[in-house]
Amino acid sequence: MSKNNISFILHKPQLSENIGACARAIKNFDFKKLILVSPKPIFPNDKILATSVGAKNIIKQSKNYSSLEKAISKIDIVIATSARFRNKNIKHINLEDLKKINFKKKIGFLFGSEASGLSNDEISYANYTLQIPTNPDFKSLNLSHSLIIIAQYVASLIKLKNIDCLIATSARFRNKNIKHIKLEDLKKIDFKKKVGFLFGSEASGLTNHEISYANYTLQIPTNLNFKSLNLSHSLIIIAQYVSSIVKLKSSPFKKSKKVKSASKKEIQSMVNLCIKNLDQINFFKPKEKRPIMLENLRNIFYKMDLSDKETRILSSVFASLGKKRWLTKFGVSL
């Protein structure tokens, strides 16, 4: 995972101070890429540079586009931030779900303007919408605050040390400023990172000094009156539990219950309509490649997880294209 793959996109930002503060936040967590789309202030300007403090290099190497479509043209996954739920056929995620994102791809976090956020049209360019948990009665975050929360969280996911997450085992509670977890909490650990389990000596376990190197301490539930486990027994219990977690498939993102997935029959009907129109313009050339081209076409549509509404829209598009060609062929004006 590389921080160079991550861009922060400000769509129509209104205030110079916020642009500068966002650049500063990006540099705070060692990210490099700031993208702007149609900023209201002249960019760059003295106020932006002043509020960016020591992040002038982020401002100078940032890119400014006239349209959102151009801004995201080289990005693989767009994650749009939104303070409110949008009833769209789009996957809604929270900060924890970012652990499931493949940061080897080019990722863009999209932020709306301070005045109105992102419109439904702008969100339609995204793969996911991300909502930061806040007070339900006062959800709207300052632009730079939203960005820095996400930047900090993503930075915590991308570590460059050999061991990203160290979990120390301990039979007794340590009153330290360290998070104590149970076996079931291991399900929350991102095993795409390099994770190390630390075991102490048979005689005395781990000292407080040794535990201070860990991210978490893990206690295996045992007899309260006889807590000390054999070293190999501790290891095998954890190894078996982690193995069972790693083998589990990642849980799918949930769509809104109001969004109904298209049935295979509906998708097939739409695909057949598409194929019929393509046949009419002799799209499948050479003919011997037609079967594999059809297979690839169907794979595209079936992998899209379309809703029934989207399927109807696409069917209407394909039908309209066919009708337009028929009318043109017979000289009927529209």
JOWO-V139426 format. One record per backbone hydrogen bond with DSSP energy under -0.5 kcal/mol. CO is the residue of the C=O (numbers start at 1). NH is the residue of the N-H. E is the energy in kcal/mol with one decimal. If there is no record, write none. Layout:
co-><CO;CO>
nh-><NH;NH>
e-><E;E>
//
This chain:
co-><2;3;5;6;7;7;8;8;9;9;10;10;13;15;16;17;18;19;20;21;22;23;24;25;26;27;32;33;34;35;36;36;37;45;46;47;48;50;52;55;55;56;57;59;63;65;67;68;70;72;77;77;78;78;78;79;80;85;86;88;91;93;94;94;95;96;97;98;101;102;103;105;106;106;107;108;108;109;110;111;113;117;119;120;122;123;127;128;129;130;130;135;142;143;144;145;146;147;148;149;150;151;152;153;154;154;157;162;165;165;166;166;166;167;168;173;174;176;179;181;182;182;183;184;185;186;189;190;193;194;194;196;196;198;201;205;207;208;210;211;215;216;217;218;223;226;230;231;232;233;234;235;236;237;238;239;240;241;242;243;244;245;254;256;258;259;260;263;264;265;266;267;268;269;270;271;272;273;274;275;276;277;278;278;279;283;286;287;289;290;291;292;293;294;295;296;297;298;299;300;301;302;306;307;308;309;310;311;312;313;314;315;316;317;318;319;320;321;322;323;324;325;326;327;328;331>
nh-><5;6;107;33;9;109;10;35;11;111;12;37;40;19;20;21;22;23;24;25;26;27;28;29;31;30;34;8;63;10;38;65;12;49;50;51;52;53;55;58;59;60;61;62;36;38;71;72;73;75;79;108;80;127;128;110;130;87;88;90;129;131;97;98;98;99;100;101;103;105;2;107;76;77;7;79;110;9;81;11;117;113;123;124;125;126;91;80;93;82;132;138;146;147;148;149;150;151;152;153;154;155;156;157;157;158;159;164;167;196;168;215;216;198;218;175;176;178;217;219;185;186;186;187;188;189;191;193;195;164;165;167;198;169;205;201;211;212;213;214;179;168;181;170;226;223;234;235;236;237;238;239;240;241;242;243;244;245;246;247;248;248;92;259;260;261;308;267;268;269;270;271;272;273;274;275;276;277;278;279;280;281;281;283;282;285;289;290;293;294;295;296;297;298;299;300;301;302;303;304;304;305;262;311;312;313;314;315;316;317;318;319;320;321;322;323;324;325;326;327;328;329;330;332;331;333>
e-><-1.3;-1.5;-2.3;-0.7;-0.5;-2.8;-0.6;-2.8;-0.7;-3.0;-0.7;-2.4;-2.8;-1.7;-2.5;-2.5;-2.3;-2.0;-2.1;-2.2;-2.4;-2.0;-2.2;-1.1;-2.6;-2.0;-0.6;-2.0;-1.8;-3.0;-0.5;-3.1;-3.1;-2.2;-2.4;-2.4;-1.2;-1.1;-1.8;-0.7;-1.4;-2.7;-1.9;-0.9;-3.1;-2.5;-1.6;-1.8;-0.9;-1.8;-0.5;-2.8;-0.6;-2.7;-1.7;-2.8;-3.2;-0.5;-2.3;-2.5;-2.2;-1.7;-0.8;-0.5;-1.6;-1.6;-1.9;-1.2;-1.2;-1.6;-0.9;-0.7;-1.3;-2.3;-2.8;-3.1;-0.6;-3.3;-2.7;-3.1;-2.2;-1.1;-2.4;-1.3;-1.2;-2.2;-0.9;-2.8;-3.1;-2.2;-0.5;-2.0;-2.5;-2.1;-2.3;-2.0;-2.0;-2.9;-2.5;-2.1;-2.9;-2.4;-1.8;-0.8;-0.8;-1.2;-0.8;-0.6;-0.5;-2.8;-0.6;-2.9;-1.5;-3.0;-3.3;-0.5;-2.5;-2.6;-2.1;-1.6;-1.0;-0.5;-1.8;-1.3;-1.9;-1.2;-1.1;-1.6;-0.8;-2.0;-1.9;-3.3;-0.5;-2.7;-2.1;-1.1;-2.3;-1.3;-1.2;-2.1;-0.8;-2.9;-3.1;-2.2;-2.0;-0.5;-2.4;-2.1;-2.4;-2.0;-2.0;-2.9;-2.5;-2.0;-2.9;-2.2;-1.8;-1.4;-2.7;-1.6;-0.6;-0.8;-0.8;-1.6;-0.7;-0.5;-2.7;-2.3;-2.9;-2.2;-2.0;-3.0;-2.8;-1.7;-2.1;-2.9;-2.5;-1.8;-2.2;-2.7;-1.5;-0.7;-0.6;-2.6;-1.6;-1.5;-1.6;-1.6;-2.2;-2.6;-2.0;-2.3;-2.2;-2.5;-2.3;-1.9;-1.8;-2.7;-1.7;-0.5;-0.7;-0.7;-2.6;-2.1;-1.9;-2.1;-2.5;-2.3;-2.1;-2.0;-2.6;-2.5;-2.4;-2.2;-2.0;-2.3;-2.4;-1.8;-1.9;-2.4;-2.2;-2.5;-1.7;-3.2;-1.3;-0.6>
//
